[in-house]
Amino acid sequence: PVTPIEGLRFYKEKITRDVLPTALQRIKTLQKRLSIFKIDCEGCEHALFTKDILLFFARHKTQVLIEVHYNNPVKMTNLWHHFTRYGCYTFHKEKNLYCSGCMEFALKCTLNDL
């Protein structure tokens, strides 16, 4: 990890649906808090965010920053229903100027409304 500021860590690693639960379990075991999770996985967002992962984010009140590929309206709608079902709500969005079929979203996940 690259650590420019004390307590802040950046990881530039390939995250897959199989690897992410293991990484989140390690955070839980170390009793660390995950404040912000930023990911650009080039279309994997529809498969990556399982119920358990979203509930982990909600318990940690994590902000999720994500680039979403919206070339399939049905998959996009299902993804958003999935996010909101498990306590993640959009607080900011903007068009990605470098990807015509992408939007950047900032979500706040919390258990308050579950």
C-alpha positions, 0 to 999 in steps of 0.5 A: 500500500501507498501511505501518503497520510498517517492512517490513510492507505491506498491499494492498487490491486485487482479486486474480484468477487472472490478476493473482496470478501477475504479483504473485508474479513481481514478488516473486520478481524483487525477491528479496523473501520473502512471509511471510503471504498473507491472502485473502478472495475470496468463493468464488474460492479453488477456482480461484485456487490453481494448482500454480505458486502453491502451489509459490511459497508452499511455496518461500517457506514462506508462511503462507496465511490464507484464508476458504473457502466450503464449500457444495460438499463435492466442491469443498472436498475437491478444494481440500484435496487440492490444498493438501496435494499441494503442501505446504500444511497446516492449523495453525489453523481457526475458524468464521467467525461472520459467514458460515454457510457459511465457515471461516477457515483458516491454512495453512503451506506448505513444500517439506519434505514434497514 
